[in-house]
Amino acid sequence: MTYTPSSYDPYDFANRRHIGPSPAEMAEMLAATGCQTLDQLIDEAVPPSIRQDDPLTWAPLSEGGLLAKMREVAEKNTVMTSLIGQGYYGTITPPAIQRNILENPAWYTAYTPYQPEIAQGRLEALLNFQTMVADLTGLPVANASLLDESTACAEAMVMAQRVAKSKAKGFFIDDQCHPQNIAVMKTRAEPLGIEVITGKPEDMDPAQVFGAIFQYPGTHGHLRDFTDTIAALHAAKAVAIMATDLLALCMIKEPGAMGADIAVGSAQRFGVPMGYGGPHAAFLSCADAHKRQMPGRLVGVSVDARGNKAYRLALQTREQHIRREKATSNVCTAQALLAVMASMYAVFHGPVGLRAIAERVHFMTERLARALKAAGARVEPEAFFDTITVEVGVGQAGILAAARQEGLNFRKIGMRHVGIALDETTDENVLHRVLKAFGIDGVPPHRAHLGFPASFKRETNYLTHPIFHMNRAESEMMRYMRRLSDRDLALDRAMIPLGSCTMKLNAAAEMMPITWPEFGSLHPFCPPDQAAGYHEVITDLAAKLCEITGYDSMSMQPNSGAQGEYAGLLTILAYHRARGDDQRKICLIPMSAHGTNPASAHMCGMDVVVVQSSPNGDIDVEDFRDKAAKAGDQLAACMITYPSTHGVFEETVREVCKITHEHGGQVYIDGANMNAMVGLVKPGEIGGDVSHLNLHKTFAIPHGGGGPGMGPIGVKAHLAPHLPGHPETGGSEGPVSAAPYGSASILLISWAYCLMMGGAGLTQATRVAILNANYIASRLSGAYKVLFMGNKGRVAHECILDTRPFAEAGVTVEDIAKRLIDNGFHAPTMSWPVAGTLMVEPTESETKAEIDRFITALLAIRAEITAVENGEISAEASPLRHAPHTVEDLVADWDREYSREQGCFPPGSFRVDKYWPPVGRVDNVYGDRNLFCVCPPLSDYAQAAE
């Protein structure tokens, strides 16, 4: 008999695992939109004039094929014991933290905690991070992390300029700062007109500077007490910054004790692998008087509707999405997942454990220094924590080679020295190998002799809060991490339909390789031949991204979308300078642009000119033309987002690009909405000169509760020579990140995504993202007005629901957002780009069932709004105003005008697996008026004390 085999391919990752709707479901959804085929819908949504001609070409891999490929590439890296230091150290990630945080989708798929009621777990973990940093640095306020130590140094420099009473134009950089820190600060300083003075602290003239930064310990290991130097700065009304090391601060005097105003650094060695450069959580802490000038996110303590303690992001009016070109920083992200890991490392070890680790590292270093000195070597400095510098003269190459023979990497310093930095992973075996590289046998005994004077010894306590003294049995740690994650609503529970944020599937197979030691254990400045696997990944991913975008070259250095914008604009300015067009400083930006756009332009020293929008939300082309002409030979660039921030493919994009080029400007196309373009439209072919790509959006890197991210930039060939350089890899321009390839380890995720999807799969993902958005817009038509649509009545991959008319009845957009929590959903993007609206982006990963559940919830909310509009119930008495409802609401005396059933189990919500927010609606005003940004007393936590 004949037999017809199934055409179903269970290993088709794109269509069976990543893309949510099945072919049958797509047919039903297309019918709801009024289209016969997906091709018809795409033709109506995406203008033919911008469509790319050639399909994306590469074939997909199965999950098994991908992991085999990853193993093959991983083996091309050489894992050595890194003793390079320079801000990156070997560390031990406690398995409980690796499994329950880093590898747990409850943590890595969460979104930025802008909706605090459904983010109490990650907010508490970030508050622990802030408390840890504030305690260790001896400064009262810390933020919820920054991108890396070098950018934290640059942010601190600019912050110092804002808060200093001195009118001087100079900024002093200690020549003992890490080279990458110096380079990134110089990059930031140049367009802002800050005069950088680099030298020895004793040569600094405080009257010439508004601020100064000192590395503590120094890059070559030196410990120096800066108390008198800082006092001299303060006498000159200047600000003192210290770049420091959290582990060292467990033993040595803290910056606050020396009078520092700001402290910065990296929390990498608190349990976060080096990962060839990142991601890692940087930190910034400061004196209380400066807290409102801090860059980045700040977690604060407030109260909910019942007066219960609740956490939230505080002082958000400081941030770029509100202040735009008046913003003091373009930081729109953090390294939340890595900050959570670092904070859990501190909880896991507690102050006694951290001090024990620090002491072990220090005494290992003291033994090493003693052995080298006994053998006649010249060892510096006299006072050190974990890093020493050895003068080896003409024998440098031989010593470095001998070290590599022992499986060790030393740091090459100049032509006559090597640096050796020990860390948590250093043991007796490593000491023996280090000394063997110098031809020395044996290791001197441990004597507990300090390698620094007693005056450096830390005298103050730290991590005194009960959370750092909980019983650290793994059972208790596991339960604590589980309790926190259960308080949050992440992508592992429900759809997160955030417009312009693309909360898509982060597949397990994409995530697995980042924890392999062949990728995690590499120092970013190791010899290039030891990172051959990484370079294969980076080269192939760059080629694929160039094919996707139509650009000619790609820089992987920017480690966030905002950093990508900044790097792209610097590239444009460098291009103009090279052509003698130094006067080109004007940047045209539509009023609908992301807040980071004008903030980034301002950081680059550009003059922002805002372009108006037409009534349909498109760029007003005539206004654009007039302002471009007025700018003339001063026009540097325009920054546009495509599809627009209104969720529409504007038909005039080529005209906007042409106008810009006619006046000698360059076109920056923001890649935030690339999820609507991959395989359909290439920004480099429609007039773009440079774009950044949010790999944490379109290319599947998870958001991690607010970071990590990557924002590489693609450029046309004429801009390629002006891409960011780096002290370790060369290049004519300055770096924007601490490591040459930014947060390199998470590039593995995007590469895996591209490999498993294949070119056709990526294109289909884009098509289905557009289908899902148009399905929602069609189903909600009549209940909600969709604010902007293309000429043929279609949206792109997101749609804006206009909730402003409901304000006449007293119902706010916030009421709708909080009511969605009762339905078990994260709210869409609220009040952006238009105040009083909701921007919805379902992505391609959501199934029809989940999208239908979301639609059911919104229709039920619309019915509740109608009841208010009809006078059946007031807005104040309605479930909309009381949302979200907690278990405490459910069990308390019920005196409301609607039933418990309606309040707590609205349509769309799960009954058995219902998500219950741990707090009611959070009082934002109270939190800002009563700012408190470290852990409050934990009397309500039932943790067992040591």
N, C-alpha and C positions, 0 to 999 in steps of 0.2 A: 504494500500500500504506500501511497505517497504521503509525505509528512511535511507540513509547512512550519519551519522553525520560527520561533519568536524573533521579532526585530528589536525587542527590548534589550538595551545594553545596560546592565546594572553598574558598569564601571564608567558610564558617561557622567563625569562629575558635573559639568556645566548644567545639563538639562535634568539630571536626576537628583542632584544634591544641592547645587547652589541656587538655581532658579526655582522659585517657589511654585507657581501655578503649573499644573499639568497641561498637556495639549487640550484635553477636554475642557478644563477650567478656562483656558484662554479663549476657547470658542464661545463659552458663555459670557465671559467678560467683554469680548469684542461685540457681541450682540447688544449688550447694555450700552455700549458707546455708539451703536449705529453703524459699525463697520463690518464688512464681510470678512476681511482678512487683516492680519497684522501689517502686511505691506501697505494696505490702504491707510491704516491709522498713521503709520510712520510718514507716509507721503503727505498727509494732511498736517502733521505736527512739525515736520522738519522741512524747511524751504528747500526745494530742489537746487537752488542756486548755490547752496553751500555744501551739498553732499559730496563726500569723497568718491573718487572713481574706483580705486583699487581696494579689494577686501583685505583684511588682516590675514596673514598667510599661515602661521605656524600651527601644527597639529597638536591636539591636547594629549596630556598624560593622565593615566588613571591615578588614584591615590597611591596604590602600591608602586606604580611606575615612578611617581614623583619621589616617594621616600627612598627608593633605590637610587634615583638620580642624586638626591640630596646626600646620601651616604657616600656616593662616589666623589662628589664635589668636596664634602667635608674632609675626606681623607687627603685631599690636596693641601689642606692647611697643616702646618706643623705646630703642635702644641708644645711650647717650651715653658719652663718656669720663668715668669716675667719678674725681673728685679729692676725694671726701668723706672718705675715710680712716675714722677712728673704729673701727678694727679690721678693716676690709674693704678689700682692695686688688686692683687689676688684676694679673694674673699670666699667665705664659705656660706652658701645659701642654705639655711636650715631646711631639710626636706619637708618639714611641716609647712613652711612658708612657700616653698616651691610648688607643692601640690595644692595647697589650699588657697593660695593667692595667685601666683604667676600662671598656674595651669588651670585655674578655675574660671569658667566663663561667667560666673556670678560677679566676679571682680573685673575681668578684662573686657567684658562686653557692655559695661555700664557707660552711661553718658555723663558729660559734665554736670555737676550737681546744681544746675540752675533751678530745678524744682526740688526744694529741700525736703519736702514731706516724703519723697520716695528715694532720698539719698542719705538718710541719717547714718547708715553704716559706714559709707566711704567718707562722709564728713567727719565722723568721729575718728576714723583712722588718720585722716589728714590733720585734724586737731591734735592728735597724738604726735604727728610729725612736727607740727609747729611748736608744740611744747618741748619736744626733744631738742630741736634746734635752738629755741630760746634759752633753755637751760644750759646747754653745752657751750653756747657762745657768750652767755652772760648778758644778753640783751633781751628786753622784755617782749618784743613783738617779732614774729617770723611769718613769712608767707607760706603758701601751700606748695611751694617748689617752683623752680625755674628750669630752663631747658638744659643748661650745662654750666660748669663753673665759669668758663670764659665769657659766656653771654651774661651771666650773673654779675661778673666784674664790670662789664660794659654798662649794664643797667644801673649798677651802684654808682658808677662814675657820673652818669647823667642825673641820677637822683641827687648826688652830692651837689651838683651844680644848681639844682632847684632849691635845695634847703640851705645852702651856705650863705652866710651874711657877707662873706668876702666878695668883692667885685672883680677879683683877679680872673684872668682868662686861662691861666695855666692849670694843668693837672699833673701831679707827680706820680710816676710809676716806679716802684722799687725794682731795681734790676734783678732782684732775686725772685720776682714773680715768674711763674711758669711761662715759657716762650709763647705758647698758644694763647694765654691770657693777655699778654702784652699785645700780641698781634690783633686779636679781636677788639681790644679797647682802642687801638690805633685806627682800625677800620671804622669804628663807631664815632670816634672823635673828629676825624677829618671833615666830613660834610657839615658837622655842627660848629666848626670853627674853634674847637677846643685845642689849645696848644699842649701837646704831650711832652713832658720832660721826664726822661728816664735816667736813673742814676742811683747812687748809693744814698740811703736815708740821711747819713751825716752830712751830705753835700746839699741837701734840699734847703731852699729858702722859702719858709712858710708864707712870706709876704707875696710871693709870685704866683701862688696857687689857690684855687678855691677848694681843693681837696687833694688827697693823696691815698694811694693804696699800697699795702705792704703784704707780702706773702709770709705766712706764719704756720708751720715752718717754711723756710725758703726752699726754692726749687732744688738747691744743692744740699739741703739738709739743715741749714743754719737756723738756730733758734736765737731770737733777739728780743729783748724787752723794749717795746715801743712806747712805754709810758711817757717818758720825757719828750720824745718826738711828737707824740699826739698832743701833749700839753702845749707844745710850741705851735702846733697847727691851730689849736683852739684859741690861743692868744691872738692869732692872726685872723680869727673868725672863719677858719677853714674846717673842712670835714675830714675825718679820718676813717678809712675803710681798711679792714683786714680780711684777706683771703686766707682761709684757714682749713684745718682738717679735723673733722669731728672725732675721729679715734684718738688723735693726739690730745684733744681737749679733755679726754678722760684722765689725763695725767698732768698736763701743763696748764699754766695760768691762762684763763680765758680772755678773749678780746675785751669784753665788758670791764674786766678788772683793770685793763690798761687804759680805759677811757674811750675805746673805739665807739664811733657813732653807728657804723654799719659793719656787718660781717657777712661774708659770702663764702661759698665753697660747694663741694659735691658730697652727697651722701652715698656715693657709689660703693665705698668699702663697707657699708652696712648691709651686706648680704646680696648685693646686686652684681652679677658678672660683668666683666669688662666689655665683652661683646664687640670687640674691635672699635670701640668708641661710644657705645651707648645702645639703648637709652639709659640714662641715669638721672636721678633727681638732684638738681642743684638747689641751693637754699640762699635766702637773704633774710637777715634779721637786722633790727635797728632799734635805736632809742625810741621811747614812746612818743616823743615830740614829732617824729618824722613818719608816723605810721600812715598818715593820709597821703603821703607822697610815694609810698611803696609801689613798685610794679608788681604785676601778677595777681593771683587770687589770694584772698584772705578769708579763712574760715572763722566765723564768729559764733557766739552763743546768744540765742534769743529765747523766746517763749512761744508756745502755740496758743490756739484759741482757748484752751483750758488752763493756761498758765503754766503748763509743763515745760521743762527745759527742751529746747530744740536747737539744732545747729543749722547754719545757713552760710552762704557766701556773703561776706560783709563789704560795705563801702563799694558797691559795684559802680557807683557813679564815677569812680576813678578810672574805669576801664575804657579801652579804646572804642568799644562798640557804642558807647554813649558820647564820648568826648571827641571822636573823630580826629580832625587835624589838630585839635587842641590837646589831644592825648599826650601824656608824658612818655608813653611806651606803646608799642604795637603788640605787646604780649597778649595773646588771646587764648593761651593754653597753658598747661602745666605738665609735669611728669607725674601725674597722679598715681598711676599704678606702681611706679618705682618708689614714690614717696610712701605709699602704703607698705610696700615691702620693707623699706628702710625703717619705718616706724615699728613694724612688727618685729624686726630684728632687735630693736631696742626693748620692746616688750618681752621678747623671747629671752634675752640675756639679762635685762635689768642693769642698773648702775654697777652692781658688783661684778657681773659677768663682763660688761664692757671694759671696766677698769682692768680686769684680769687679762682680757685679750690685749689691751693696750700695753700692759706691763710685759706680757710675754713677747710681744713684738719688739718693745724697746730693749729688753734685756738680751734678746737674741742679737740685736744690732750692736749693743755694747760689747758683747762677747766677740762679735766679728771684728769690730774696730780694735779691740784689745789684741786679738790674734794678728791682725795686719800690722799694727804698730810694733808688736814684739818681733815681727819678721823684718822690721826695718822700713816698712812702707810709710809714706807720708799721707796721713789721713786727716781730712777736714770734715766738718768743723769741730771745734772744741765742744760746743753744746749742740746736741742733736736729739731727735726723737727716733726716727726709723730709717733715715737716709744719710749715707756718708758718701764722700767724694774721695777717690784715691788717685794720687798722682802716679802715673805709670810711664810718663815720658814717651820715648820712641817705641816702647813696647806695647803701646795701646792696641794696635791691630792684633798682636799676638794674644794679649789678655782677652780681648773680645772673642777671638776664635777659640781659645781654650775654654772660655765660658760656654760657648755654643756647643763645644764637644761634650760638655757636661750637662747639656740640655738647659742651659741658663741664658737669659738675655740680660746683659748689663746695659747701662745707658752710656752712649758715647758723648763725651763732653769736650768740645774743642778738639785739639790734636794731642793732648797730653794727659787727659784725665778720664776716668770712668766713674759713673755713679751707680750705687747699689742701694736699692730701697727694699727693705723687708716688709712682710705683711702677715696677715693672719694665717696664711697657709704655710709659712716658713717653719720647718722642723729641723731636727738634728741632721738629717740627711742632706737638706739643702745647705746648711752651714758647711758640712764637710765638702760638698761639691764646689761651693764658692771658694773655699780656701784652696782646694785642689787646683782650681783654675789659676791661682797665684803660686802654685808649687809648694803649698804649705800643707803638712799632714797634721791631722788632729784638730780638736776644737777645745779652747780653754774652758774650764768649769764655770758654771753659773755662780756669780757672787752677789747678785742684786745690787750692783753699783750703778748709780744713776749716771747717765751720759750727759747730764746737764746740771747746772748749779741748783742748789736747794731753793733759790729765789724764784725759779721757774715752776716750782711744784704747785699744783692747783690746791687751793685752800678751801674752796667753796663746794658745797654739795650740789648734786644735779640729779635729775630724774627722781625727785622726791614724791611725785604724785603716785597715788596707790596703783594706778594702772601699770606702772613699771615695777610694781612689787607683787603682782599677782602670782599665784602658784603656777610655776612654769612647767608642770607636768604636761606632757604632750596632749593628754586628754583634755586638759583645761584650755590650752592654747587652741586646739582644734575647735573646741566648742565656742571659744570667744570669736574666732574668725568666722565660724558658721553663724553665730548670732548676728554679727555685723552684716554679713552678706544677706541674711534673711530680711533685714530691715530695708533693703534696697530693691528697686525694680530695674532689672537689667534686661538685655536682649534674650537671655536664656529663659526668661519668664514670658515676655510679651513683645509685641511689635513696638518699636520706638519710632514714630512717624515724623521725624524732625526734618523740616525743609532745610536744604543746603547743608545737611550734616551726614546724610547717607549712612544710616545705621544698618548696614547689610550684614549677611552671614560672615563670620570669621571662622572658617572651617578648621577643625581640629588638625587635619593633616598639614595645613599651612603653618600652624603654630608649633608643632612638635620639634622641628629642628632647632629652634632658638635656644632650647635648653641643652642641646648636645655640647659637650665640652670643646669639640673641634671648632665650634662657632663662638661659644660663650667665653672661652678662656684666652682669647687673643687680645694683646695690648694694641691700641691703635697705632702706636709708633714702633711696632716690631719690624724687623727687616722685611721688606716686601716679599721676598721669596718664601717666607713662612706663611703668607696669607694668599697663596695662589688660588685657593678655593674661593675666598671672598672676592678676589679680583675677577674670577670667572663669573660669579653671580652678578657683580656690579656692572661688568661689561655687557653681559647678555640682557640684564634688565634695562640698562640704558638704551641698548639697541631697540628693544621692544617698545619702550616708551617713546623713542624717536619715531618709530614706525606708526605708533598710535596717534601721535600729535602732529606729525609733519615737520618737526624741528630737526636740526642737524647735529646738535650736541646737547649733552645733559650733565648738570652738576648735581651730585647726590649730597652735597654738603648741608644745605639748610635742613634743620631738624624740627621744623614746624611750618605750617602754611604761611604764617606771618613772617617767619624768617625767609621763606621763599620769595615773598613779595619784596622784602627789604633787599635781598640778594639780587633779584631781578632788576630793581630800580638802580642799584649801585652799578650793575653791569651796563645798563643804558647810559648812566652818567659817565662811566669810564670810556665808553665808546665815543660819546660826544667830546670828551676831553682830548682823546687821541686824535680827533679831527680838528682840534683847535676851537671847538664850540663850547667853551667854558661858560658862556652866558646862558646856555639852555638850562633853565631851572623850573619852568612852569609845567605843572602836571594837571591835565584835565581829568576830572573824576565825576561821574554821574552822581547825583544826590542819592540814588538808590544803592550805591556801592556798599560792600562790607565796610564796617568801621575800621578794619585793619588797613584798608587801602589808603585813606588820607593820613592815618597815623604813620604808616610806613613811609609815605612820601615826605611827611614832615621830618621824620628821622633822617632822611637822606638830604635834608637841607633844601628840599624843593618847595616851591610856592604852589599851593593847591588852589585851583580854580574850579568851582563846582558848576556842573552842567545840569540844566533843568531836565525834568522828565515830561513827556507828553501825557495827556489824560489817560491814554491806554497803558501807561507804565513804561513805554519805550523811551530810549534816549531822544530828547528833542534835537533832531539833526540840525535844524537851523540855528538853534542856540549853540550847539557844538561848533558849527561852521563859523559863527561869528566870533566865538571865543578863541578858536584856533587861529583865525586870521588876526585877531587883536594881539595874540601872543607872538605871532610871526616867528622871527629867528630866535626867540627866547623859549619856544615850545620844546620841551624835552620829551614828553611822553603823554599818552592818555592811558588810563587804567579802566578797563571795562570787564564785566563778567559776562560769560556766554555759556549757555543761555542766560538771560538776564536774571537778576535777583528776584524778578517777579515771576520766574518760572516759564518764560516764553522765549522761543527762538525768534529774535528780532530780525526782520527781513533787511534792515538797513546796516547790518554789521560791516559788510564790505565797504559801504560808502563812508562809514565812520573811520575805518582803517585808511582808506584812500585820502581822506581829508587830512588826517594826521601826518601821513607820509608826504603829502604835498607841501606841508609846512616844515618838513625836516624832522618831525618827531618820530618816536618809536611807539609801537603799540604793545601794551602789556595786557594780556588776556588772563584774568583771574581764573584758575582752574578748579574753583570750588564746585562747579556744576559739571565737571567732566563726565560724571556718571550718565549724562544725557547725550554724550558725544562719541564715546569710544566705539570705533567701527563705523560710525556714520559721518562724522565731521572731524576734520583735522584743523585745530586752531592755527597751526603754522601755514596752512594753505588758504585761509580766508583773510589773511592780512596780519596775523599776529607775529611779533618779533620775539616775544618771550612770554612764557607762561610758567606758573608754578603748578605742581600737581599735588593735591592732598592725598597722599598714599593711604592715610588713615580714613579716607572717605571712599573714593572710587576704587582703590586698589587693596581693600580688605584688611589693612592693619586695624586692629581693634582700638576703640577709643579709650579703654582703660579707666573710665571714670573721669576723664579730662586730660588724657595724654598717656602714652607717648604718641607722637605724630612724626611724619616726615613730609617735607615740602620741596622736593627737588625741582630745579628749574630747567626747562628746555629752551633753547635759543636757536635762532637762525645762524647761519655760518658766520656772518659778519660780526656777530656779538660773541662768538665762542672764545676769541682770545682774551676777553675781558671778564670771564667767569671767575668766581672766587678762587684764590690760591690758598696756600697753607704753608707755615714754616717747615713742615715735615715733607711736603711734596712739591714745593715750588709754585710757580705761577706769578704773574706780574701784579695781580690784585690781592688785596688783603682778605683774610678769611672772615666768615660770619659765624662759624661754629668752632667748638673746641677741637673736634676731630675732623680729619680730611673728608670723611664720608658720613659725617653726622652720626646719627644713631644707626650704625651699619647693620647691627644684628637683626633689626626688624625689616630691613630690605628683603630678607629671606622670605618673609610672609608675602610680600607683593610679588616676588619672583615666583613663588609657589602658586599663587593665585593665577598669574598669567600662564604658567606652564600647564596647570590642570584645566583651565578654561579653554585654552587654544584661541586662535584668532576668531574663529566663527562663534565660539562660546561667549567671548567677550562682547561681540556684536549683538548676539541674541540677548545677553543680559541688559544691554542698553535698550533694546527694543521692548523688552518686558517691563523695564522700569518705567518707560513712557506709557505702556499699556496700563500698568497698575495705577499710575497717577490719573490717567484719563478715565479709568473705570470709577475711581473714587469721585472725581469731578462730576461724572455723569449720574452716578447713583445719588449724590447729594444735591443735585440740581433741583431747585424748587424749595428745598429746606434751607440751604445756604447759598448765598451768591458767591460764585467764583470770580474773584476780582479782576484777574487779567487772563486773557486768552489770545492766541495767535489769530491771524487773519481768517483762518478756517475753523475757528472755534475750538482749537485744541491747546492743551498745555504741554509742557515738556515733561520732565520727570517729577515735578512738584506742582502743587496748586495752592493758591492763597484763598482762604475762606474769609469772607468779610463778616465779622461779628459786630461791627460798629453800630449797625441799626438797633441792636438789642439794648444799647446803652440808654435809649429813651425809656425803656421799661425798668432800668436800674440794674440790668444784667451786664457784667463786665466780661472781658476776654479772660481775666483771671478766674472768674467763676467757672467758666467752661473748662479751662485747663485743669482746675482742681477737681471738678466733677468727673473728668475722664479718669482720674486716679481711682475713684470708686468703681469704675468699669474695668479696672485692671490695665490701664494704658498710661504710658508716659505721654504728656501733652505734646502736640506739635510745637514748632517754633512760634513763640508768642510775641506779638507786636513788632515783628520785623519781617520784611523791610518797611511795612506800613503799620503804624501804631493801631492797636485795636483789632488786629487780624491774627489768623492762625495759618502758618505755612506748613503744608502737609507733604511729606515725601515718603512713600511706602517702600521704596527700593524694589529691586527685582527678586529679592530673597523671600518676600512674604507670600505665603500661600493665599489662595482665594478665601479659605475659611477664616484666616486671621484678619484679612482685609474686611470681610463681611462682618466679623465681630466688631471691628472698629466702626464701620458704617452704622451698624445697629446701635452702638453706643451714642454716636453723634446724633442719630435720628431721635433717640430717646431723650437726649439732652434738649434737642430742638422742641420736643413736645413739652418739656418742663418750662422752657422759655415761653412757649405759647400760653401756658397756664398763667404765667406772670403777666404777659401782655394782655390777657383777657380779664385780669383782675381776680382770678380764682385764688391766688395766693400772692403775697408781696415778695419782692426779690429778697428782702431781708429774712423772711420766714421760710424761704424755699430751700430745698436740698442743694441748690446751686451755691447759695451763700454759705451754707454750713459744711460744704465739701472741703476736704475729703473727710469721710467718716471713719473713725477708728473703732477698735474693739471696745474701748472705754465708752464711746458713744452708744454702742450697741447694748451694753449691759447696764448703763446708767438709767436713772429715771427718765422716761421719755415724755416730754411735754411739747413736742413739735407738731406742726400742722400737717405733717405727712407721716406715713407709716415707717416703721423700722425697715420693713421689706423694701420700700421704695428708696429709702436713704442708703441702706447698706448693701442691697443686692439688686442694683439697677440692671436693665437689659444689657447684655454683652459681657457681664462679669461672670466669672466662674463661681460656682457655689462650693464645690468640694475643695478646689485649689485656689480659692479667692486670695488675692493679695490684700493684706491689711496694712495700711501705712502706720508706722509706729507713733506718729504725732499728727495732730490736727493742723489746720492752716497756720503757717508760721507768720509771726508778726515781724515784718521787715523793718518798720520804723523803729520799733523798740530795740532791735538788734543793732542798728546804727547809732542810736542815741546812747545806748549803754554798751559800748564796744568792749568785748571781752574775747580774746583770741588765743587763750591757752586753756588747758583742761580745767574744768570746774571741779569742785569737790565731788568725789565719786561715792557718796554715801548711799546712793541708790544702786550701786553695782555690788553684786553679791560675790565678788571674787574673793577667794581665800588669800589672806596675806601670808607672806613668807614666815 
